[in-house]
Amino acid sequence: MSETRLDPILLEVLWNRLVSVVEEQARALMRTSFTSVVREAGDLSAGLFDRRGRMVAQAVTGTPGHVNAMATSMYHFLREVPAETLEPGDVLLTNHPWQTSGHLNDFTVITRSSATASSSRISATAATLWTLGAGASARTRARSTRRGSSCP
């Protein structure tokens, strides 16, 4: 059986491109965020996954907790909505505390990032949204999220 090997230079170029894509994804989230936790502290993650939910690349920007939670949540997303059923423009969102990061202010968003079904790639971001329930006191926010403000 012959072994096919990528040229090391080509592999490095491809790897750097993947990392730059997800890094730009993370930076765009930081630039456009309304919450200082994401914008200034970088409490987020960004990644690219294959159609089976395996992480292909992750941004350097972000926090390890979000990266790991985002990678784990991908399996939960794809169990409910298989990659083959995702159409361009579909967006899946959750803040399920047992399937993502553990508390309701962290949201994970996934989208299909390729135009053809045969080469389906999925991009994902996770970020803390401290402004969830803005305008209410912290005590009221905590009580209202415990009553079910989570996004199914």
C-alpha positions in Angstrom: 0.0 0.0 0.0 1.5 3.3 -1.0 1.6 6.2 1.4 0.5 9.6 0.1 2.3 12.4 1.9 1.8 16.1 1.6 4.7 18.3 0.8 5.8 19.8 4.2 5.9 23.3 2.7 2.4 22.9 1.3 1.2 21.5 4.6 2.6 24.5 6.5 1.0 26.9 4.1 -2.4 25.2 4.4 -2.1 25.0 8.2 -1.3 28.7 8.5 -4.2 29.6 6.3 -6.6 27.6 8.4 -5.3 29.2 11.6 -5.5 32.7 10.0 -9.2 32.1 9.0 -10.3 31.2 12.6 -8.1 33.9 14.0 -9.9 36.5 11.8 -13.2 35.0 12.9 -12.2 35.5 16.6 -10.9 39.1 15.9 -14.2 40.0 14.1 -16.2 38.8 17.1 -14.0 40.9 19.4 -14.3 44.0 17.1 -18.1 43.8 16.9 -18.9 42.6 20.4 -21.1 44.8 22.6 -19.8 43.2 25.8 -16.4 44.2 27.2 -15.9 40.6 28.4 -15.5 39.6 24.8 -14.1 42.8 23.4 -11.4 43.5 26.0 -10.8 40.2 27.8 -11.1 37.9 24.8 -13.6 35.6 26.6 -14.4 33.7 23.4 -13.2 31.0 21.0 -13.4 30.3 17.3 -12.9 27.1 15.4 -13.3 25.2 12.2 -14.7 21.7 12.2 -15.2 18.9 9.6 -18.6 17.5 8.9 -18.2 14.8 11.6 -17.6 17.5 14.3 -13.8 17.1 14.6 -12.0 20.3 15.2 -9.6 21.1 12.3 -8.3 24.5 13.6 -8.8 26.8 16.5 -8.0 30.4 17.0 -5.1 31.4 19.2 -7.2 34.2 20.5 -9.6 33.1 23.2 -9.9 31.1 26.3 -9.2 27.3 26.7 -12.5 26.8 28.5 -14.5 28.1 25.5 -12.4 26.1 23.0 -12.9 22.8 24.8 -16.6 23.5 25.4 -17.1 24.5 21.8 -15.4 21.3 20.6 -17.6 19.2 22.9 -20.8 21.1 21.9 -20.2 20.3 18.3 -21.2 16.6 18.9 -24.4 17.7 20.6 -25.3 20.0 17.7 -24.6 17.4 15.0 -26.5 14.7 16.9 -29.6 16.9 16.7 -29.0 18.5 13.3 -26.7 16.4 11.1 -24.1 18.3 9.0 -25.7 17.0 5.8 -29.0 18.8 6.6 -27.3 22.2 7.1 -27.9 24.6 4.2 -25.7 27.7 3.5 -27.0 30.4 5.8 -28.2 28.1 8.6 -27.2 29.2 12.0 -27.4 27.0 15.2 -27.2 28.7 18.6 -27.2 27.3 22.1 -26.3 28.2 25.6 -27.3 24.8 27.1 -25.3 24.6 30.3 -24.7 20.8 30.1 -23.8 20.7 26.4 -21.6 23.7 26.1 -19.7 25.7 28.7 -21.7 25.2 31.9 -23.5 28.5 32.4 -26.2 30.3 30.6 -24.2 33.5 29.6 -22.0 31.5 27.3 -23.4 31.0 23.8 -22.1 28.7 21.1 -23.0 29.5 17.4 -22.3 27.3 14.5 -22.7 27.9 10.8 -22.0 25.9 7.7 -19.0 27.6 6.0 -18.8 25.9 2.6 -21.1 26.2 -0.4 -21.1 22.6 -1.5 -22.5 19.7 0.5 -19.7 17.4 -0.4 -17.1 19.6 1.2 -19.2 20.7 4.2 -17.1 22.6 6.8 -18.6 24.0 9.9 -17.3 27.1 11.7 -18.2 27.8 15.3 -17.7 30.6 17.9 -18.4 30.6 21.6 -18.5 33.8 23.7 -19.8 35.1 27.0 -22.7 37.5 26.8 -22.8 39.2 30.1 -25.4 41.6 28.9 -28.0 38.9 28.7 -31.0 40.4 30.5 -29.5 43.9 30.5 -31.4 46.5 32.5 -32.2 44.2 35.4 -30.2 43.8 38.5 -27.7 41.0 38.7 -29.9 39.2 41.2 -33.0 39.4 39.0 -30.9 38.3 35.9 -29.7 35.3 37.8 -33.2 34.4 38.9 -34.7 34.8 35.5 -32.0 32.7 33.8 -32.6 29.9 36.3 -36.3 30.0 35.4 -35.5 29.1 31.7 -34.1 32.0 29.7 -31.8 29.5 28.0 -32.0 29.2 24.3 -33.0 25.6 23.3 
